[in-house]
């Protein structure tokens, strides 16, 4: 028997937006906290590599805020967080910082306060709690008692000059009544932000729209000074689409991780999200540097870029189709989602020759590699060879067929 959860895709709430779209939506970079929980990262980067990551992130203005970790994990982790804050503030990176903790655990809040007092520069603590009856039943919690603890811990953090983001974990499967109750308690206790968390990655774009319209109507209108975040996971591959919907519904800040690192299928991929937000008018981003940044992040977090990974993969702008190669030769902007072609994201068009190619592939292949264009007769010989090979031709194959590097030995 399946678990009993709420489906926000079927929710009947406001049918019109409650807020205007946010055309300058911020990014909370969770790579160094939520991302580090992912098993994709088999080796956590050393501190010098993280320094480089922060340097580039600041230079390119790809994030405004960073969640640096879970200080209750231990003194070594707390020291690392303090070192990162001190380094970044010393470099005038311009970030704000937070750390995470369990909302009902006073020791977690105390650990955040310890980091704040040692660095003097920690702005926020993010306190999470799954406020659903389902989770309370499975854990053997007294839900009312847990909510009382959250209230006290928010007040505790605020008394020590920390702003608080309350994160109703698994909000995307929690009933409206339970979600609104937890958010109201947090708001009354002084929470500065509320992050709607799709912890299981189950939301659809319709569900995302429904949950934010309802939360804005029920909580946002009553507490106008509270900002709202969206913490999304990508289990059903709808993370970026849901983030665009959230920005369109007026959310203040979106969470993402470099290389989509994070538990299970990972979080929303920062690099791709930045490009999509830019294309849809929600941020102004230096997109031609995105592939270079993505490669740096891939090296730092030891999570390679897949060849055809959307937007940043080296083969994501390639084709071996005859019809498409013909279009590429006539216009740089044909068969691409980018307004100025692949250079928009730091890539180049790439045409290959294979069994489904046409003459345009042969000509484009040679043009892109500085090979003198063959006669039509020779081009057809190359094409016939490709159709018999049932695979893509290499540059060496083509040069040999053209007689430039000796006999191919056919």
C-alpha positions as CSV (number, residue, x, y, z in Angstrom):
1,X,0.0,0.0,0.0
2,X,1.4,3.4,-1.0
3,X,2.0,6.3,1.4
4,X,-0.7,8.8,1.9
5,X,0.5,12.1,0.5
6,X,-1.1,15.3,-0.9
7,X,-1.0,15.9,-4.6
8,X,-0.6,19.6,-5.3
9,X,-1.2,19.2,-9.0
10,X,-4.9,18.5,-8.1
11,X,-5.2,21.3,-5.6
12,X,-8.0,23.8,-6.0
13,X,-6.7,27.2,-5.0
14,X,-6.2,30.6,-6.6
15,X,-6.7,30.3,-10.4
16,X,-4.7,33.5,-11.0
17,X,-1.2,34.6,-10.0
18,X,-1.0,36.2,-6.5
19,X,2.3,37.9,-7.2
20,X,3.9,39.4,-10.3
21,X,6.7,37.5,-12.0
22,X,10.2,38.0,-10.4
23,X,12.4,39.4,-13.2
24,X,15.5,39.5,-10.9
25,X,15.2,36.2,-9.1
26,X,18.1,35.3,-6.9
27,X,20.1,32.1,-6.6
28,X,20.8,30.2,-3.4
29,X,23.8,27.9,-4.3
30,X,23.4,24.7,-2.3
31,X,26.4,22.9,-3.8
32,X,28.4,23.0,-0.5
33,X,25.6,21.8,1.7
34,X,22.8,19.9,0.1
35,X,25.0,19.0,-2.9
36,X,27.6,17.4,-0.6
37,X,24.9,14.8,0.5
38,X,24.9,13.4,-3.0
39,X,26.7,10.1,-3.7
40,X,27.9,11.5,-7.0
41,X,30.5,13.4,-5.1
42,X,32.7,10.4,-4.0
43,X,35.5,12.8,-3.0
44,X,34.7,16.1,-1.4
45,X,36.9,19.0,-2.8
46,X,39.7,20.3,-0.7
47,X,39.5,23.9,0.6
48,X,41.7,25.4,-2.1
49,X,39.4,24.1,-4.8
50,X,36.4,25.5,-3.0
51,X,38.2,28.9,-2.8
52,X,38.6,28.8,-6.6
53,X,34.9,27.9,-7.0
54,X,33.9,30.9,-4.9
55,X,36.2,33.2,-6.8
56,X,34.6,32.2,-10.2
57,X,31.1,32.2,-8.8
58,X,31.6,35.8,-7.6
59,X,33.3,37.0,-10.7
60,X,30.6,35.7,-13.0
61,X,27.8,36.7,-10.6
62,X,26.2,33.3,-10.8
63,X,24.8,33.2,-7.2
64,X,23.9,35.7,-4.6
65,X,23.7,33.4,-1.6
66,X,25.5,30.2,-0.5
67,X,24.5,27.5,2.0
68,X,27.8,26.3,3.4
69,X,26.9,23.2,5.4
70,X,25.6,21.6,8.4
71,X,27.7,22.8,11.4
72,X,26.2,20.3,13.8
73,X,28.1,17.6,11.9
74,X,31.2,18.4,14.0
75,X,34.0,20.8,14.9
76,X,36.0,20.2,11.7
77,X,33.0,21.0,9.6
78,X,32.3,24.1,11.6
79,X,35.9,25.2,11.2
80,X,35.7,24.7,7.4
81,X,32.5,26.8,7.2
82,X,34.2,29.6,9.2
83,X,37.2,29.5,7.0
84,X,35.1,29.8,3.8
85,X,33.2,32.7,5.2
86,X,36.4,34.5,6.3
87,X,38.0,33.9,2.9
88,X,35.0,35.1,0.9
89,X,34.4,38.2,3.0
90,X,38.1,39.0,2.7
91,X,37.8,38.8,-1.1
92,X,34.7,40.9,-1.1
93,X,32.8,38.3,-3.1
94,X,29.5,39.9,-2.2
95,X,27.7,36.7,-1.1
96,X,25.5,36.2,1.9
97,X,25.8,32.9,3.7
98,X,23.7,30.4,5.7
99,X,24.1,27.1,7.4
100,X,21.4,24.4,7.9
101,X,20.1,22.6,10.9
102,X,17.1,20.6,12.1
103,X,14.4,22.9,13.2
104,X,13.5,21.0,16.3
105,X,17.1,20.4,17.5
106,X,18.4,23.2,19.7
107,X,22.0,21.8,19.3
108,X,21.8,22.5,15.6
109,X,20.8,26.1,16.2
110,X,23.6,26.4,18.8
111,X,26.1,25.2,16.2
112,X,24.9,27.9,13.8
113,X,25.3,30.5,16.5
114,X,28.8,29.2,17.2
115,X,29.8,29.7,13.5
116,X,28.2,33.2,13.5
117,X,30.1,34.2,16.7
118,X,33.4,32.9,15.4
119,X,33.2,34.5,11.9
120,X,30.9,37.4,12.8
121,X,29.7,37.3,9.3
122,X,27.1,34.5,9.0
123,X,23.7,36.1,8.0
124,X,21.2,33.2,8.1
125,X,20.4,29.8,9.5
126,X,18.1,27.5,7.6
127,X,15.9,25.4,9.9
128,X,14.0,22.5,8.4
129,X,11.1,20.3,9.6
130,X,8.8,17.9,7.9
131,X,5.5,19.0,9.5
132,X,3.3,16.3,8.0
133,X,1.4,13.8,10.1
134,X,2.8,11.1,7.8
135,X,6.4,11.9,8.9
136,X,5.4,12.3,12.5
137,X,3.7,8.9,12.5
138,X,6.7,7.1,10.8
139,X,9.2,8.7,13.2
140,X,7.1,8.4,16.3
141,X,7.1,12.2,16.8
142,X,4.6,14.3,18.6
143,X,4.0,16.8,15.8
144,X,2.7,19.5,18.1
145,X,5.7,19.2,20.3
146,X,8.0,19.4,17.3
147,X,6.3,22.6,16.1
148,X,6.8,24.1,19.6
149,X,10.5,23.3,19.4
150,X,10.7,25.0,16.0
151,X,9.1,28.1,17.4
152,X,11.6,28.3,20.3
153,X,14.6,27.6,18.1
154,X,13.6,30.3,15.6
155,X,13.3,32.7,18.5
156,X,16.7,31.5,19.9
157,X,18.4,32.1,16.5
158,X,16.8,35.6,16.2
159,X,17.9,36.5,19.7
160,X,21.5,35.9,18.5
161,X,21.2,38.2,15.5
162,X,20.7,35.4,12.9
163,X,18.0,35.7,10.3
164,X,16.0,32.5,9.8
165,X,14.7,30.6,6.8
166,X,12.1,28.0,7.8
167,X,12.1,25.0,5.4
168,X,8.9,22.9,5.6
169,X,10.6,19.8,4.3
170,X,8.6,17.7,1.8
171,X,6.1,20.6,1.5
172,X,5.2,19.3,-1.9
173,X,3.5,16.2,-0.4
174,X,2.1,17.9,2.7
175,X,-1.5,18.9,3.0
176,X,-2.4,22.6,2.8
177,X,-3.7,22.6,6.4
178,X,-0.5,21.2,7.8
179,X,1.8,23.3,5.6
180,X,0.0,26.5,6.4
181,X,0.0,25.7,10.1
182,X,3.8,25.2,10.2
183,X,4.5,28.3,8.1
184,X,2.2,30.4,10.3
185,X,4.0,29.2,13.5
186,X,7.4,30.0,11.9
187,X,6.2,33.4,10.7
188,X,4.9,34.3,14.1
189,X,8.2,33.3,15.7
190,X,10.0,35.7,13.4
191,X,11.2,33.7,10.4
192,X,12.5,36.0,7.7
193,X,12.1,33.5,4.8
194,X,10.1,30.4,4.1
195,X,11.5,27.8,1.6
196,X,9.0,25.6,-0.1
197,X,10.9,22.3,-0.4
198,X,10.1,19.7,-3.0
199,X,12.3,17.2,-1.1
200,X,11.2,14.2,-3.1
201,X,11.2,15.9,-6.5
202,X,7.5,15.1,-7.2
203,X,6.1,18.5,-8.2
204,X,4.9,19.1,-11.7
205,X,4.8,22.7,-13.2
206,X,1.0,22.7,-12.4
207,X,1.7,21.6,-8.8
208,X,4.4,24.2,-8.5
209,X,2.1,27.0,-9.6
210,X,-0.7,25.7,-7.2
211,X,1.5,25.5,-4.1
212,X,3.0,28.9,-4.5
213,X,-0.2,30.7,-5.3
214,X,-1.8,29.1,-2.2
215,X,1.2,29.8,0.0
216,X,1.4,33.4,-1.2
217,X,-2.4,33.9,-0.7
218,X,-2.5,32.2,2.8
219,X,0.9,33.2,4.2
220,X,2.5,35.9,2.0
221,X,-0.5,38.3,2.2
222,X,-0.6,38.0,6.0
223,X,3.2,38.4,6.5
224,X,4.3,40.7,3.7
225,X,7.9,41.1,5.0
226,X,8.6,37.4,4.6
227,X,10.6,36.3,1.5
228,X,10.0,33.0,-0.2
229,X,12.4,30.4,-1.6
230,X,12.0,27.3,-3.7
231,X,14.1,24.2,-2.9
232,X,13.7,21.7,-5.7
233,X,15.0,18.2,-6.4
234,X,15.2,16.7,-9.8
235,X,13.9,13.1,-9.4
236,X,11.4,13.4,-12.2
237,X,13.6,15.7,-14.4
238,X,11.2,18.7,-14.0
239,X,13.4,20.8,-11.7
240,X,14.3,23.5,-14.2
241,X,10.7,23.8,-15.5
242,X,9.4,24.0,-12.0
243,X,11.9,26.7,-11.1
244,X,10.8,28.8,-14.1
245,X,7.2,28.4,-13.0
246,X,8.2,29.5,-9.4
247,X,9.9,32.6,-10.7
248,X,6.9,33.4,-12.8
249,X,4.7,33.0,-9.7
250,X,6.9,35.6,-7.9
251,X,9.3,33.5,-5.7
252,X,12.2,35.5,-4.4
253,X,15.0,32.9,-4.5
254,X,15.7,29.6,-6.2
255,X,18.0,26.9,-4.9
256,X,20.4,25.0,-7.2
257,X,23.7,23.1,-7.2
258,X,26.6,22.9,-9.6
259,X,26.5,19.8,-11.7
260,X,23.1,19.0,-10.2
261,X,24.9,17.3,-7.3
262,X,22.6,16.2,-4.4
263,X,21.0,13.1,-3.0
264,X,19.3,10.5,-5.2
265,X,18.9,12.0,-8.7
266,X,20.3,15.3,-7.5
267,X,19.2,19.0,-7.2
268,X,18.4,21.5,-9.9
269,X,21.5,22.0,-12.1
270,X,22.8,25.5,-11.5
271,X,24.6,26.0,-14.9
272,X,21.6,25.0,-17.0
273,X,19.2,26.9,-14.8
274,X,21.1,30.1,-15.2
275,X,20.8,29.9,-19.0
276,X,17.1,29.0,-19.0
277,X,16.4,31.9,-16.5
278,X,18.3,34.2,-18.8
279,X,16.5,33.1,-21.9
280,X,13.2,33.6,-20.2
281,X,13.9,37.1,-18.7
282,X,14.3,36.2,-15.1
283,X,18.0,37.0,-14.7
284,X,20.8,38.7,-16.6
285,X,23.6,36.2,-17.0
286,X,27.0,36.1,-18.7
287,X,26.0,33.0,-20.7
288,X,29.1,32.6,-23.0
289,X,31.1,31.7,-19.9
290,X,28.7,29.0,-18.7
291,X,30.4,26.1,-20.4
292,X,33.8,27.1,-19.0
293,X,32.3,27.5,-15.5
294,X,30.5,24.1,-15.8
295,X,33.8,22.4,-16.7
296,X,35.5,24.0,-13.7
297,X,32.7,22.8,-11.4
298,X,32.9,19.3,-13.0
299,X,36.5,19.1,-12.1
300,X,36.1,20.5,-8.6
301,X,33.2,18.2,-7.6
302,X,34.5,15.2,-9.7
303,X,31.2,14.9,-11.6
304,X,32.1,14.8,-15.4
305,X,29.9,16.5,-18.0
306,X,28.1,14.0,-20.1
307,X,28.7,14.4,-23.9
308,X,25.1,15.3,-24.7
309,X,24.2,17.0,-21.4
310,X,21.8,19.8,-22.3
311,X,23.3,23.3,-22.7
312,X,26.8,22.4,-21.6
313,X,27.7,19.0,-23.1
314,X,30.2,19.1,-26.0
315,X,27.8,17.1,-28.2
316,X,24.7,19.0,-27.2
317,X,25.0,21.2,-30.3
318,X,26.0,18.5,-32.7
319,X,24.2,16.7,-35.5
320,X,24.7,13.9,-38.0
321,X,21.4,14.6,-39.7
322,X,21.4,15.5,-43.4
323,X,18.4,17.9,-43.2
324,X,19.7,19.6,-40.1
325,X,23.3,20.0,-41.5
326,X,21.8,21.7,-44.5
327,X,20.0,24.1,-42.2
328,X,23.1,24.8,-40.2
329,X,25.0,25.8,-43.3
330,X,22.3,28.3,-44.2
331,X,21.8,29.9,-40.8
332,X,23.7,29.7,-37.5
333,X,20.4,30.0,-35.6
334,X,18.5,27.1,-37.1
335,X,18.0,24.0,-34.9
336,X,19.3,25.7,-31.7
337,X,17.4,27.0,-28.7
338,X,19.9,29.9,-28.4
339,X,19.3,33.3,-30.0
340,X,22.9,33.6,-31.3
341,X,23.7,30.0,-31.9
342,X,25.8,27.7,-29.6
343,X,28.3,30.5,-28.9
344,X,25.6,31.8,-26.6
345,X,26.7,29.2,-24.1
346,X,30.3,29.0,-25.1
347,X,30.0,26.1,-27.5
348,X,30.3,25.6,-31.3
349,X,28.1,23.9,-33.8
350,X,29.4,20.5,-34.7
351,X,28.4,18.5,-37.7
352,X,29.4,14.9,-38.1
353,X,29.1,12.4,-41.0
354,X,27.2,9.2,-40.4
355,X,24.7,6.8,-42.0
356,X,21.8,9.3,-41.8
357,X,23.8,12.2,-43.3
358,X,23.6,14.0,-46.6
359,X,26.0,16.0,-48.8
360,X,25.6,19.0,-46.5
361,X,27.2,17.0,-43.7
362,X,30.3,16.4,-45.7
363,X,30.7,20.0,-46.7
364,X,29.9,21.4,-43.2
365,X,32.3,18.8,-41.7
366,X,35.1,20.0,-43.9
367,X,34.3,23.7,-43.4
368,X,34.4,23.4,-39.6
369,X,37.8,21.6,-39.6
370,X,39.5,23.7,-42.3
371,X,39.6,20.9,-44.9
372,X,39.4,22.0,-48.5
373,X,35.9,21.3,-49.8
374,X,35.8,18.1,-52.0
375,X,34.2,17.8,-55.3
376,X,30.6,16.5,-55.4
377,X,31.9,13.2,-56.7
378,X,34.3,12.9,-53.8
379,X,31.8,14.0,-51.3
380,X,29.4,11.3,-52.5
381,X,32.2,8.7,-52.1
382,X,32.6,9.8,-48.5
383,X,28.9,9.7,-47.9
384,X,28.6,6.2,-49.4
385,X,31.4,5.0,-47.1
386,X,29.6,6.5,-44.1
387,X,26.4,4.8,-45.0
388,X,28.2,1.4,-45.2
389,X,30.1,1.9,-42.0
390,X,27.1,2.4,-39.8
391,X,28.9,4.8,-37.5
392,X,30.4,8.3,-37.5
393,X,33.4,9.1,-39.5
394,X,36.5,10.6,-37.8
395,X,38.5,13.5,-39.2
396,X,41.2,10.9,-40.1
397,X,38.7,8.9,-42.0
398,X,37.6,11.8,-44.1
399,X,41.2,13.0,-44.8
400,X,42.2,9.5,-45.9
401,X,39.2,9.2,-48.1
402,X,40.2,12.5,-49.7
403,X,43.7,11.1,-50.3
404,X,45.4,13.5,-47.9
405,X,46.8,11.0,-45.5
406,X,47.4,8.0,-47.6
407,X,45.2,5.0,-48.5
408,X,42.4,4.1,-46.1
409,X,42.9,0.5,-47.1
410,X,39.4,-0.2,-48.2
